[in-house]
C-alpha cells in the first residue's frame, strides 16, 4: 500500500486511467478520442506502454482481443484509484474485535490421547 499520495502534475498513464475508471471495457479509439486536440495525441502510439505503467502502479487490466487486435481495455479494480487516476490501494477496514486463537497442537494431542 502506498504510504503517501503523490501530488503534482498528472502523468500520461494516469490520464489514461481516468478514462478507464468506469470499470467497463473501453476501446483504444475511445481513449484516443479523449486525447484528441491535446499535446498528448501524438504519443498515443505508446498506449501499450501506458497500460503497462498502470499495471506497475497496481492496476489490473483485462485486454479484450479479437485475434491479435486489441478491441478494448478494462480496469478490473477501479475502486483502488482516486478521481485523478492515481493508485491509492485497497480500502482497509479496521476491526475492533479481537480474535482469540486456539492452540492447534494441544487440540491434536488431546484428540490422539482419547483414541
N, C-alpha and C positions, 0 to 999 in steps of 0.2 A: 504494500500500500504506500502511496506517495505521502510523505510527511509534510511537504509544503506544496502549495499550488503555485505554479509559475505564473507570473503576471507579465504583461508587456504585449508586444506585437504578436498577432496570431500567425502561426506557421501555415504553410500551404496545405499540409496534410490535415491540420485542424479545421481548415475551411472545408475540405472535402468531407471530414467527419460531420460537420454541421449539416451537410446535405443528406447524410445517411442516418441522422438521429431519429427518423421516424420508425426505424426498425423494419421497414418494408423494403423489398428489392428495388434498387434504383439503377436504371440503365446508365452506361457511360455517356450517352447522348444527353441525358438529363443533367448529369454532373457538368458536362461541358457547357450546357445552356446556362447554368448558374454563374459560370465564369465568363460568359460572352461579354465583350466590351471592356474587360478589365485588363490590367497588365499581366495577369496570370494566364490568360487564354492561350498564349503561345507555348507555354511549357506543360500543357496538359497531355502531351505525348508521353509524359512520365507518370501517368495515372497509376500504373502498377507499382511504382516506387512510393507514391503517396499511400497506397493501400498497405504496402509493406511497413511503412512508418507508423500507420495506425495500429498495425499488429504489434509492432515493437512497444508502443505505448500501453498496450493491454487490451486492445480491441479484438474481438473475434469476428472475422469477416467470412461470410459464406459467399462463394463465387458461383453464380448460375451460368452454365455454359451450354452451348449448342455445338457439339464437336469441339473444335479448338477455339471458337469465337466466344468471347465473354458477352453474355446477354445482360447480366445485372450483378450488382454487388449488394450484399445485405449485411448490416451491422447486427450481430446477434445479441450484443449486450449494451444497448443504448442507455440503459439506466445507470451505467457506470461512467458516463460522460456528462459534463455540465453543458450549458447552453452555448458556450464558446467553442465546444468541441474538444475540450481538454479532459484527459482521463483523471478521474477523482477516486476511482476504486469502488469497491462494494460498500454498501451501507452496513456498518457494524452495529448490531443491536446488543446493547449491554444487558446482561441478565443479572437480576439481583438475587436470584435463588442460588443457594449453594448446593452443589451436587455431592452427595455422600457416596464415596466409592466403597465397594465391597472387596475385601481381600480375596482374590480368586484362588490363591494357593491354599488357604485354610478351608475353603469350601470343597475343593477337590480332595484334600486329605480327609475331611470329615466323611465324604461320600465313600472313600475307599475303606475306611475303618468300619463302616456299617455293613459292607458287603461281605 
